[in-house]
Amino acid sequence: MKNASTILLAATLLSIVSCGNDKKNSQPGPIRSPLLTEAGHYEATLSPINAHLAGDVAGTALVKVKADSLTVEVKVNGSPAQIVHAQNIHIADSCPTLASDENKDGVIDAVEGQKSYGPVIIPLDNELKTQVEANATFPKADFSGNYFYRQNVSMREMLKDLTAKDNNMKDNIVKMKSSLGLAGRQIVIYGVAETAAVPETAATMNGQNKYSSLPIACGSLIKIAVNEEGTNTNGGKDP
């Protein structure tokens, strides 16, 4: 009888512990996807492309990953004024150079540029949780050619879309097959005014015209150190 009571007590305690573990496991935890980039701050300094058409475009891009949050900030100065500028994170590891102008028409067009910076992995629009959104919008430069962009997204939501089936293999937007690995990815800004002297030989992509698809700035993301107070290497304060 004593042994039976002991067994019953042990079973009861095991049940309580098991329930406690179930409750604990039901709480949201850190993302453990093998495709998840490591947490940290990544910064790119933007340098001009096709400056004779777009001007000396300059700026910075900052990507911050912390737990389930990804925040992107892009600050651009001196871009063609009062037009919308598409901007993307691309998968390859270099920006185009003068040698990228393969047909020698005086511009680095969308097709030539992509041979350096690769296809798009994350369009930096107002809907980061999806790569393709019918009503997505990109930032518009002010009268001085300046703009500031900031968006935040849940990593879980974004990764769900980035790892889904690619339903359009003909566009230049690709899905993830390995780690997001932000370090070494390229930030590219696009768009010149329709009054710009873009040659007819400039190739386009995804149904865009030769003006909106022309790359005007590019920069490579590098991981930067951030101290305990949240100040990065440029002296900026992490919000």
N, C-alpha and C positions, 0 to 999 in steps of 0.2 A: 504494500500500500504506500509505503514511504517512497519507494522507487517510482511508483506511478505518479505521485504528487510532484516529485522532482522533475520528471519528464514533462509534466503538464506546465510547470513553472517555466522551464527552459523554453518550451514551445511558445509560451505567451511572450516572454522577453524577446525572442527572435522575431516574432510578428511585429512587436512595437518598433524594434530597430529597423526592420525592413520598411515599415510605413514611413518612418522618419527619413530614411534614405530616398524613398520614392518622392517625398515632398521636396527634399533638397534638390533632387535631380530634375524636378519639374521647373525650377527657376532658370531663367535665361543665363547662360554662361558665356565664356569667351568663345569666339569663333575658332574652330579647329580644322577648318577646311584646308587641305594641302595646297589649294590654289590661292590662299590668302597671302597678300604681301605682308611683310613685317611692318609693325607699327613704327611711326617716326615722322619726321618732317623732310620733305623733298622740295628742292627749289631749282628753278630754271631761270637763267638770264636770257632774255629774248634779244636776238640780233636780227638786223634787217635782211630781207631777201627781196630782190627786184626793187632796190631803193630808187632807181631812176624813174620808176612808175609810182611807187607807194610812199616815197620819202624815207627818212631815217627812223623807221619804227623802232621803238625800244620798250622795254618793260620787264616785268618779272612774273613768274607763276609760282605759287606755293601750294603744295598738296600735303595735308595733315591727316594721318591715320592714327586713330586712338580707339581701341576696343571696337565697337560696332559702328564707329563714326568715321566718315571720310569727308573732309572739307577741302574745297578747291577755291583759291583766290588768284585772279589774274588782273594785273594792272598794266595797262598799255598806254603809251604816250606817242603822239606824233603819227598816228595811223591816218589813212584817208578819212576825212571828216564826214559826219552825218550819214554814214552808211553802216549796214549790219556787217559784222565780221564773224564768220564761222571760225571755230577754234576747236582743236581736238588733241587728245593724247594719242600718239602713234607708237607702234610697237618696236620699230627698229632703233638703232643706236647712233645715228648721225644726222646732221643737218646738211642740206645741199650746199655745194660750192659753185663757183663760176664754171667749173668743169662739168657740172651737171646739165648745162645747156647743150644737150646732145645734137640738136638740129641747128645750132648756131643762129637762132633767130633773135637773140638778144634778151630773152626772158627764160626763167626757169618756170615751166608750167606745172600743172598739177600732176601730170604723169611723170615728168622728169623728177620732180621733187619727191614723189613717193618712192622712187628707186633708192633714195637715201633714208627717209624717215619711216618708210613702210606703211602698211594699211592702218586704218583707224581702229583703236580699241575702245576709247571712251570719248564720245562727242561731248564737249563742254558747253551744253545748252542748259535750259532751265529744268530738264528732267533727267538727272543723272542715273536714275534707277532703271532706265531703259536706253538701249542704243538707238532705237528708231522710234520716234514719237511724232505723229502727224502734226501736232500743234506745238511742237518744241520751237523755242526761239533762242537766237544768239544775241549777244550784246551789240548795241549800236553806239558808235563813237559820237562824241559831242562836237560842237563847232570847232574845237581846237584839236580834234582827233584823239581825244583821250576817253578812256572808259575803265570802269572797275567792275569786275565780276566776282560774285561769291555765291557758292552753292554748297549745301551739305546733303549727304545721303547716308542711309543705313547700308553698311557693307553687306549685310545679309541680302537685302533687296537687290543691290547692284550685282552681287555675285550670282544670284539666281538667274538674272538675265544674261550675264556675261558667259555663263557656262551652259546656256540652253542651246537647242539645235539652231543652226544657222539656216534660216529660211530663204535667204537670198545670197547665193554664192557668187552673184555677178557684180555686187557692189564692192566698195573698198573698205567695208566695215567687217571685221572678223571677230569670232568668238575666241575665248581663252582655251588653250590646250595645255598650258603650264602655269606657273606662278605669275601673278600679276606683275610682280617685280618692278616697282615704279622706277627704281634707280636705273638710269640709262635710257628710259623712254623719252620721246620727243614731244614738246608742246609746239604746235604750229598754228599760226594765225593767218587768215585768208581775207582777200577782198580789196579791190581797188575801184575807184569811181568809173562809171561807164564812159567817162570822157577821156580816160587814160588811153595812151597809144599802144594797146596790146595787139600784137600782130595776129593775123588770121591763122597763122601756123601754130598758135598756142593751143595745146591739147587740153581737154576738159574731162571731168569724171562725174558720174552719177547724175547726168542730166543738167548739171550746172552750166552757166555760161562762162566765157573765158575771163570775165571780170571777177565774179564772186568766188571762183575756184582758184584764183592766182595766189600762191603763197607769198606772204609779205614779211613774216618773222618766224623764227624758230629758236628753240633753246632746249638743251638736254637737262633732264632732271637728275640732280645729285642729292644724296642724303646729307643733311646738315645736322650739326650738333646743337642741342638745345639744353640749357642748364636748368637747374631745379626751379629757378624763378620763371621759367618759360620764355626766356629771351634767346632768340636764335643768333646765329653768327653775324647777321646784318644789324643786330641791335633791336630788331622788332619784337614787340611783346605779343606772346601767344595769348589769344583771348580765352 
